[in-house]
Amino acid sequence: MLANPKQIEPPTDDKRWRFVQATMRRNGFRRSALIETLHTVQESFGFLDEEALQYVAASLHVPLSQVYGVSTFYHLFSLKPAGKHSCVVCTGTACYIKGGPRLLEKIEQTYGIKPGETTEDEQVSLMTARCVGACGLAPVAVFDGEVLGNQDPEKTLATLRRWSDDA
């Protein structure tokens, strides 16, 4: 595999770009390496910012609109830095019926964030999931990977407050 003769310089001299370049080089700077390259950027930097999307697009000779489309289509990619903690509220059928929307509403009112957003102090990122597979415990919220069932707005806020106290 030959190196890309018109290799684009990374946006900064941050050493993490070397991992991104290695991924692109290993795949011959082919367009088909787009998803793998975006995964490497996200693993390295924690999210995909505008600068990274432009760099990947130029390096792989893919239109920026396509890079943006792929990065927004797959829910594992994030265009914003994640908070120190994550709260995922299940919106599957059982959780929805048993009060999932009330959990979300209370979090939104208390913290001023909607799903996909992070608090201004970067402590909490709020997300939703279609189903976390714990329907018997509905409604369910996942706090930093720990599944907690039988949630009500007060229990959920109590867990979130513990994170604020730790800050």
Backbone as CSV, one residue per row, in Angstrom:
resi,resn,N_x,N_y,N_z,CA_x,CA_y,CA_z,C_x,C_y,C_z
1,MET,0.833,-1.187,0.000,0.000,0.000,0.000,0.874,1.245,0.000
2,LEU,0.615,2.101,-0.925,1.377,3.342,-1.003,0.725,4.400,-0.141
3,ALA,1.543,5.244,0.439,1.016,6.356,1.229,0.337,7.341,0.289
4,ASN,-0.634,8.025,0.771,-1.342,9.019,-0.009,-0.353,10.119,-0.404
5,PRO,-0.111,10.312,-1.708,0.886,11.307,-2.129,0.512,12.740,-1.731
6,LYS,-0.759,13.023,-1.549,-1.198,14.364,-1.162,-1.777,14.320,0.244
7,GLN,-1.051,13.680,1.145,-1.543,13.536,2.511,-1.763,14.904,3.138
8,ILE,-2.909,15.066,3.724,-3.310,16.315,4.363,-2.712,16.350,5.772
9,GLU,-2.226,17.504,6.170,-1.702,17.658,7.530,-2.847,17.702,8.526
10,PRO,-2.677,17.080,9.678,-3.736,17.127,10.698,-3.984,18.560,11.173
11,PRO,-5.169,18.795,11.725,-5.517,20.156,12.166,-4.586,20.729,13.231
12,THR,-4.045,19.868,14.095,-3.135,20.327,15.152,-1.981,19.354,15.257
13,ASP,-1.015,19.651,16.119,0.097,18.724,16.318,-0.178,17.728,17.448
14,ASP,-1.425,17.619,17.866,-1.840,16.655,18.894,-1.464,15.250,18.425
15,LYS,-0.788,14.522,19.276,-0.296,13.189,18.927,-1.418,12.193,18.628
16,ARG,-2.623,12.462,19.101,-3.740,11.548,18.843,-4.079,11.463,17.360
17,TRP,-3.710,12.490,16.609,-3.967,12.446,15.158,-3.169,11.332,14.489
18,ARG,-2.079,10.913,15.120,-1.275,9.814,14.547,-2.092,8.529,14.463
19,PHE,-2.950,8.289,15.460,-3.814,7.106,15.428,-4.796,7.199,14.267
20,VAL,-5.325,8.389,14.065,-6.279,8.609,12.978,-5.578,8.404,11.643
21,GLN,-4.385,8.985,11.504,-3.629,8.818,10.264,-3.278,7.353,10.017
22,ALA,-2.930,6.639,11.073,-2.586,5.217,10.928,-3.787,4.427,10.421
23,THR,-4.963,4.744,10.912,-6.177,4.058,10.444,-6.396,4.326,8.967
24,MET,-6.257,5.575,8.567,-6.461,5.910,7.153,-5.388,5.271,6.280
25,ARG,-4.155,5.302,6.729,-3.041,4.706,5.979,-3.244,3.203,5.819
26,ARG,-3.629,2.536,6.918,-3.851,1.081,6.894,-4.937,0.716,5.874
27,ASN,-5.865,1.622,5.644,-6.949,1.385,4.695,-6.704,2.054,3.342
28,GLY,-5.486,2.487,3.118,-5.122,3.059,1.827,-5.834,4.359,1.495
29,PHE,-6.252,5.097,2.522,-6.958,6.366,2.339,-8.189,6.205,1.432
30,ARG,-8.788,4.999,1.463,-9.977,4.733,0.656,-11.222,5.303,1.339
31,ARG,-12.177,5.661,0.515,-13.450,6.190,1.018,-14.138,5.185,1.929
32,SER,-13.927,3.915,1.656,-14.583,2.861,2.434,-14.090,2.824,3.883
33,ALA,-13.035,3.573,4.178,-12.499,3.616,5.547,-13.164,4.700,6.395
34,LEU,-14.222,5.319,5.868,-14.842,6.455,6.558,-15.327,6.094,7.961
35,ILE,-16.120,5.051,8.093,-16.678,4.719,9.410,-15.571,4.325,10.382
36,GLU,-14.630,3.512,9.930,-13.526,3.111,10.808,-12.704,4.329,11.242
37,THR,-12.483,5.257,10.323,-11.720,6.460,10.654,-12.483,7.323,11.662
38,LEU,-13.777,7.476,11.465,-14.577,8.251,12.417,-14.568,7.601,13.797
39,HIS,-14.603,6.271,13.843,-14.504,5.574,15.132,-13.165,5.885,15.803
40,THR,-12.098,5.898,15.034,-10.780,6.192,15.592,-10.726,7.617,16.133
41,VAL,-11.296,8.562,15.393,-11.331,9.951,15.872,-12.105,10.017,17.186
42,GLN,-13.274,9.369,17.215,-14.095,9.422,18.429,-13.378,8.764,19.604
43,GLU,-12.732,7.609,19.371,-11.986,6.942,20.440,-10.844,7.828,20.935
44,SER,-10.211,8.527,20.034,-9.051,9.344,20.385,-9.419,10.650,21.076
45,PHE,-10.484,11.298,20.612,-10.823,12.631,21.109,-12.117,12.679,21.924
46,GLY,-12.901,11.618,21.889,-14.131,11.564,22.660,-15.366,12.043,21.916
47,PHE,-15.177,12.730,20.814,-16.286,13.219,19.998,-15.744,13.680,18.658
48,LEU,-16.653,14.007,17.738,-16.280,14.446,16.393,-16.629,15.928,16.253
49,ASP,-15.621,16.786,16.213,-15.916,18.208,16.032,-15.803,18.572,14.550
50,GLU,-16.168,19.790,14.232,-16.170,20.259,12.846,-14.795,20.118,12.201
51,GLU,-13.763,20.466,12.947,-12.387,20.381,12.438,-12.032,18.942,12.064
52,ALA,-12.417,17.996,12.897,-12.127,16.583,12.630,-12.890,16.094,11.405
53,LEU,-14.155,16.486,11.290,-14.958,16.067,10.132,-14.354,16.598,8.830
54,GLN,-13.901,17.856,8.857,-13.290,18.439,7.664,-11.988,17.722,7.307
55,TYR,-11.190,17.405,8.314,-9.917,16.715,8.088,-10.144,15.331,7.490
56,VAL,-11.080,14.585,8.050,-11.370,13.242,7.540,-11.896,13.325,6.111
57,ALA,-12.795,14.270,5.857,-13.342,14.434,4.509,-12.237,14.718,3.495
58,ALA,-11.351,15.656,3.818,-10.268,16.010,2.892,-9.297,14.851,2.712
59,SER,-8.968,14.159,3.793,-7.988,13.072,3.724,-8.488,11.875,2.934
60,LEU,-9.778,11.568,3.060,-10.347,10.403,2.368,-11.025,10.785,1.051
61,HIS,-10.969,12.067,0.700,-11.585,12.564,-0.531,-13.063,12.195,-0.589
62,VAL,-13.741,12.495,0.510,-15.180,12.251,0.644,-15.834,13.612,0.865
63,PRO,-16.971,13.868,0.233,-17.635,15.154,0.475,-17.955,15.339,1.963
64,LEU,-17.779,16.554,2.456,-18.058,16.853,3.857,-19.499,16.496,4.204
65,SER,-20.414,16.684,3.281,-21.821,16.355,3.537,-21.992,14.863,3.822
66,GLN,-21.223,14.022,3.142,-21.300,12.580,3.381,-20.712,12.232,4.755
67,VAL,-19.598,12.848,5.102,-18.977,12.607,6.410,-19.937,13.036,7.508
68,TYR,-20.548,14.198,7.344,-21.513,14.685,8.324,-22.718,13.748,8.385
69,GLY,-23.197,13.297,7.227,-24.340,12.389,7.175,-24.081,11.097,7.923
70,VAL,-22.909,10.515,7.730,-22.554,9.269,8.417,-22.420,9.518,9.915
71,SER,-21.792,10.625,10.287,-21.553,10.892,11.710,-22.831,11.224,12.464
72,THR,-23.855,11.694,11.776,-25.124,11.977,12.449,-26.104,10.815,12.335
73,PHE,-25.897,9.919,11.389,-26.802,8.772,11.219,-26.599,7.742,12.321
74,TYR,-25.355,7.432,12.622,-25.054,6.406,13.616,-25.047,7.019,15.013
75,HIS,-25.860,6.457,15.911,-26.009,7.043,17.242,-24.759,6.913,18.115
76,LEU,-23.806,6.069,17.725,-22.589,5.929,18.529,-21.623,7.096,18.339
77,PHE,-21.840,7.876,17.295,-20.997,9.047,17.076,-21.601,10.249,17.784
78,SER,-20.748,11.083,18.335,-21.210,12.285,19.022,-20.470,13.497,18.466
79,LEU,-21.212,14.552,18.205,-20.613,15.780,17.688,-20.275,16.766,18.796
80,LYS,-20.564,16.374,20.025,-20.276,17.231,21.171,-19.537,16.421,22.222
81,PRO,-18.716,17.074,23.030,-18.045,16.326,24.092,-19.070,15.809,25.101
82,ALA,-18.835,14.611,25.570,-19.731,14.007,26.552,-19.442,14.585,27.933
83,GLY,-20.448,14.535,28.788,-20.269,14.971,30.165,-19.472,13.942,30.945
84,LYS,-19.104,14.309,32.144,-18.354,13.411,33.020,-19.193,12.167,33.324
85,HIS,-20.511,12.336,33.415,-21.424,11.234,33.712,-22.479,11.135,32.619
86,SER,-23.027,9.926,32.457,-24.086,9.746,31.470,-25.333,9.171,32.124
87,CYS,-26.458,9.679,31.691,-27.767,9.198,32.132,-28.541,8.840,30.872
88,VAL,-28.889,7.563,30.750,-29.657,7.082,29.603,-31.025,6.637,30.118
89,VAL,-32.062,7.270,29.621,-33.421,6.903,30.009,-33.997,6.018,28.911
90,CYS,-34.493,4.857,29.318,-35.082,3.924,28.359,-36.429,4.460,27.899
91,THR,-36.665,4.414,26.583,-37.940,4.849,26.022,-38.662,3.701,25.329
92,GLY,-38.256,2.461,25.652,-38.943,1.295,25.112,-40.385,1.264,25.595
93,THR,-41.171,0.385,25.028,-42.606,0.347,25.318,-42.912,0.229,26.806
94,ALA,-42.329,-0.756,27.484,-42.620,-0.952,28.911,-42.224,0.276,29.720
95,CYS,-41.033,0.809,29.458,-40.575,1.989,30.204,-41.433,3.205,29.869
96,TYR,-41.833,3.322,28.640,-42.669,4.450,28.230,-43.998,4.415,28.977
97,ILE,-44.610,3.239,28.984,-45.914,3.095,29.639,-45.813,3.319,31.145
98,LYS,-44.707,2.889,31.744,-44.577,2.963,33.199,-43.921,4.255,33.695
99,GLY,-43.711,5.230,32.817,-43.276,6.531,33.314,-41.972,7.091,32.788
100,GLY,-41.374,6.487,31.782,-40.135,7.019,31.208,-40.227,8.483,30.803
101,PRO,-41.329,8.889,30.150,-41.439,10.302,29.767,-41.419,11.251,30.967
102,ARG,-41.965,10.827,32.101,-41.935,11.683,33.303,-40.505,11.858,33.805
103,LEU,-39.695,10.788,33.693,-38.286,10.903,34.094,-37.599,11.954,33.236
104,LEU,-37.772,11.840,31.927,-37.144,12.788,31.005,-37.618,14.217,31.278
105,GLU,-38.918,14.377,31.465,-39.483,15.705,31.711,-38.871,16.335,32.962
106,LYS,-38.737,15.563,34.017,-38.193,16.088,35.274,-36.713,16.460,35.115
107,ILE,-35.953,15.633,34.414,-34.535,15.934,34.174,-34.415,17.212,33.337
108,GLU,-35.234,17.308,32.296,-35.213,18.494,31.439,-35.537,19.755,32.239
109,GLN,-36.558,19.676,33.110,-36.946,20.840,33.914,-35.852,21.209,34.919
110,THR,-35.272,20.217,35.548,-34.305,20.460,36.615,-32.943,20.891,36.088
111,TYR,-32.485,20.248,35.022,-31.122,20.492,34.528,-31.064,21.324,33.246
112,GLY,-32.222,21.574,32.645,-32.248,22.409,31.445,-31.617,21.765,30.234
113,ILE,-31.637,20.436,30.168,-31.076,19.743,29.003,-32.110,18.779,28.438
114,LYS,-31.983,18.537,27.159,-32.821,17.565,26.459,-31.933,16.384,26.063
115,PRO,-32.546,15.269,25.683,-31.723,14.132,25.238,-30.737,14.548,24.144
116,GLY,-29.513,14.082,24.290,-28.454,14.442,23.355,-27.649,15.654,23.796
117,GLU,-28.030,16.255,24.924,-27.334,17.444,25.403,-26.576,17.156,26.697
118,THR,-25.676,18.067,27.020,-24.857,17.979,28.234,-25.045,19.260,29.033
119,THR,-25.049,19.135,30.354,-25.202,20.319,31.204,-24.050,21.290,30.961
120,GLU,-24.285,22.558,31.252,-23.261,23.582,31.030,-21.980,23.306,31.795
121,ASP,-22.099,22.691,32.988,-20.903,22.382,33.773,-20.218,21.092,33.309
122,GLU,-20.741,20.504,32.223,-20.189,19.288,31.610,-20.171,18.092,32.568
123,GLN,-21.093,18.080,33.533,-21.170,16.973,34.478,-22.046,15.840,33.969
124,VAL,-23.164,16.146,33.299,-24.139,15.121,32.926,-24.531,15.243,31.461
125,SER,-24.470,14.097,30.755,-25.010,13.996,29.407,-26.277,13.157,29.489
126,LEU,-27.352,13.639,28.895,-28.630,12.938,28.899,-28.865,12.312,27.536
127,MET,-29.220,11.021,27.553,-29.506,10.304,26.318,-30.737,9.439,26.513
128,THR,-31.255,8.943,25.407,-32.344,7.974,25.472,-31.909,6.727,24.726
129,ALA,-32.570,5.611,25.047,-32.332,4.355,24.347,-33.680,3.743,24.018
130,ARG,-33.765,3.095,22.879,-35.014,2.467,22.465,-35.442,1.402,23.459
131,CYS,-34.493,0.599,23.924,-34.785,-0.446,24.904,-33.453,-0.909,25.474
132,VAL,-33.381,-1.039,26.783,-32.142,-1.516,27.397,-32.260,-2.981,27.812
133,GLY,-33.410,-3.595,27.542,-33.574,-5.013,27.800,-33.856,-5.358,29.256
134,ALA,-34.386,-4.425,30.013,-34.717,-4.677,31.419,-36.185,-4.317,31.650
135,CYS,-37.035,-4.804,30.785,-38.447,-4.411,30.785,-39.154,-4.726,32.101
136,GLY,-38.757,-5.788,32.781,-39.374,-6.153,34.046,-39.088,-5.154,35.154
137,LEU,-38.105,-4.274,34.933,-37.734,-3.268,35.932,-38.235,-1.871,35.553
138,ALA,-39.076,-1.787,34.549,-39.515,-0.504,34.008,-40.165,0.380,35.072
139,PRO,-39.943,1.703,34.942,-39.049,2.377,34.002,-37.592,2.305,34.459
140,VAL,-36.708,2.292,33.472,-35.286,2.074,33.718,-34.469,3.284,33.266
141,ALA,-33.430,3.580,34.034,-32.422,4.557,33.634,-31.061,3.913,33.859
142,VAL,-30.117,4.252,33.001,-28.769,3.714,33.108,-27.847,4.871,33.465
143,PHE,-27.225,4.780,34.633,-26.346,5.831,35.138,-24.909,5.339,35.072
144,ASP,-24.105,5.953,34.193,-22.701,5.538,34.015,-22.582,4.027,33.856
145,GLY,-23.485,3.443,33.071,-23.424,2.012,32.787,-24.158,1.125,33.773
146,GLU,-24.628,1.675,34.883,-25.345,0.886,35.889,-26.853,1.015,35.657
147,VAL,-27.501,-0.122,35.422,-28.936,-0.139,35.165,-29.686,-0.073,36.493
148,LEU,-30.536,0.934,36.637,-31.365,1.069,37.829,-32.827,1.054,37.406
149,GLY,-33.577,0.099,37.961,-34.974,-0.054,37.584,-35.919,0.572,38.577
150,ASN,-37.203,0.471,38.226,-38.283,1.003,39.061,-38.035,2.459,39.431
151,GLN,-37.613,3.233,38.447,-37.305,4.641,38.681,-38.572,5.480,38.737
152,ASP,-38.511,6.521,39.506,-39.510,7.582,39.465,-38.698,8.872,39.415
153,PRO,-39.330,9.988,39.119,-38.554,11.229,38.989,-37.685,11.542,40.212
154,GLU,-38.180,11.276,41.403,-37.410,11.603,42.611,-36.161,10.733,42.726
155,LYS,-36.289,9.432,42.462,-35.123,8.527,42.521,-34.080,8.944,41.483
156,THR,-34.547,9.258,40.300,-33.634,9.641,39.219,-32.881,10.914,39.581
157,LEU,-33.604,11.914,40.082,-32.954,13.165,40.467,-31.997,12.968,41.635
158,ALA,-32.327,12.047,42.557,-31.428,11.769,43.684,-30.093,11.232,43.180
159,THR,-30.128,10.354,42.187,-28.884,9.822,41.618,-28.104,10.934,40.929
160,LEU,-28.785,11.756,40.166,-28.113,12.863,39.480,-27.516,13.853,40.478
161,ARG,-28.204,14.099,41.580,-27.683,15.021,42.604,-26.394,14.492,43.227
162,ARG,-26.282,13.185,43.381,-25.037,12.608,43.926,-23.861,12.971,43.031
163,TRP,-24.070,12.993,41.733,-22.998,13.372,40.819,-22.630,14.841,41.024
164,SER,-23.627,15.672,41.211,-23.372,17.098,41.437,-22.601,17.300,42.733
165,ASP,-22.921,16.498,43.743,-22.227,16.601,45.050,-20.771,16.167,44.925
166,ASP,-20.498,15.229,43.999,-19.126,14.731,43.810,-18.251,15.723,43.036
167,ALA,-18.880,16.662,42.350,-18.130,17.577,41.463,-17.188,18.481,42.219
